[in-house]
Amino acid sequence: MEYGNDFFGMNIEEVRRTAGSMEQAAQKITDVVTRLNAALQSTEWRGPDADRFREEWNSQHAPAIRAVADDVRSSASEVRMNIEAQITTSRNY
């Protein structure tokens, strides 16, 4: 692939801000799950539908949402590793 005179590399500060935004978003996702768990526990709702819903929430939905947060954190970590690689590469030129 040819890049000609186009920019090739990264704006380290901009990418660092993006990684920070990703980490903040992951935390917000985690916080939403925590708040929803608390709301479900404090909601007066009894019966088979409530039991089924809570079981599905605890066994399927909440873990799936947490997995999204974990994936976003992992991606932010990968971005930070790319920043370090860019810094090392730039020092070698």
C-alpha positions as CSV (number, residue, x, y, z in Angstrom):
1,M,0.0,0.0,0.0
2,E,1.4,3.4,-1.0
3,Y,0.8,6.5,1.2
4,G,2.7,9.1,-0.9
5,N,2.9,12.4,0.9
6,D,-0.1,11.6,3.1
7,F,0.3,11.5,6.9
8,F,1.4,8.1,8.2
9,G,1.6,7.4,11.9
10,M,-0.4,8.8,14.7
11,N,-1.1,12.0,16.6
12,I,-0.1,10.6,20.0
13,E,-2.0,13.1,22.1
14,E,-5.1,12.7,20.1
15,V,-4.9,8.9,20.3
16,R,-4.2,9.0,24.0
17,R,-7.3,11.1,24.5
18,T,-9.3,8.5,22.5
19,A,-8.0,5.7,24.8
20,G,-9.0,7.7,27.8
21,S,-12.5,8.2,26.3
22,M,-12.8,4.5,25.7
23,E,-11.9,3.8,29.3
24,Q,-14.4,6.3,30.6
25,A,-17.1,4.8,28.3
26,A,-16.3,1.3,29.7
27,Q,-16.7,2.6,33.2
28,K,-20.0,4.2,32.4
29,I,-21.2,0.9,31.0
30,T,-20.2,-0.8,34.2
31,D,-21.9,1.9,36.3
32,V,-25.1,1.4,34.4
33,V,-25.1,-2.3,35.2
34,T,-24.5,-1.5,38.9
35,R,-27.4,0.9,39.0
36,L,-29.7,-1.5,37.2
37,N,-28.8,-4.3,39.6
38,A,-29.6,-2.0,42.5
39,A,-32.9,-0.9,40.9
40,L,-33.9,-4.5,40.3
41,Q,-33.1,-5.5,43.8
42,S,-35.1,-2.7,45.3
43,T,-38.1,-2.9,43.0
44,E,-41.1,-4.5,44.6
45,W,-41.9,-7.2,42.0
46,R,-42.8,-10.7,43.0
47,G,-43.9,-13.7,41.1
48,P,-42.7,-16.1,38.3
49,D,-42.3,-13.3,35.8
50,A,-40.1,-11.3,38.2
51,D,-38.1,-14.4,39.1
52,R,-37.6,-15.3,35.4
53,F,-36.6,-11.7,34.5
54,R,-34.1,-11.4,37.3
55,E,-32.6,-14.8,36.5
56,E,-32.2,-13.8,32.8
57,W,-30.8,-10.4,33.8
58,N,-28.3,-12.0,36.2
59,S,-27.3,-15.0,34.0
60,Q,-27.4,-13.4,30.5
61,H,-28.0,-9.7,30.2
62,A,-25.8,-8.2,32.9
63,P,-22.8,-10.5,32.0
64,A,-23.2,-9.6,28.3
65,I,-23.1,-5.9,29.1
66,R,-20.1,-6.3,31.3
67,A,-18.4,-8.2,28.5
68,V,-18.9,-5.2,26.3
69,A,-17.3,-3.0,28.9
70,D,-14.4,-5.5,29.2
71,D,-13.9,-5.5,25.4
72,V,-13.9,-1.7,25.3
73,R,-11.2,-1.7,28.1
74,S,-9.2,-4.2,26.3
75,S,-9.4,-2.1,23.1
76,A,-8.2,0.9,25.1
77,S,-5.3,-1.1,26.4
78,E,-4.4,-2.1,22.8
79,V,-4.6,1.5,21.7
80,R,-2.2,2.5,24.6
81,M,0.2,-0.3,23.5
82,N,0.1,1.2,20.0
83,I,0.9,4.6,21.4
84,E,4.0,3.1,23.1
85,A,5.0,1.3,19.8
86,Q,4.6,4.6,17.9
87,I,6.8,6.4,20.5
88,T,9.5,3.7,20.2
89,T,9.4,3.8,16.4
90,S,9.6,7.5,16.3
91,R,12.6,7.5,18.6
92,N,14.4,5.1,16.2
93,Y,14.0,7.5,13.2
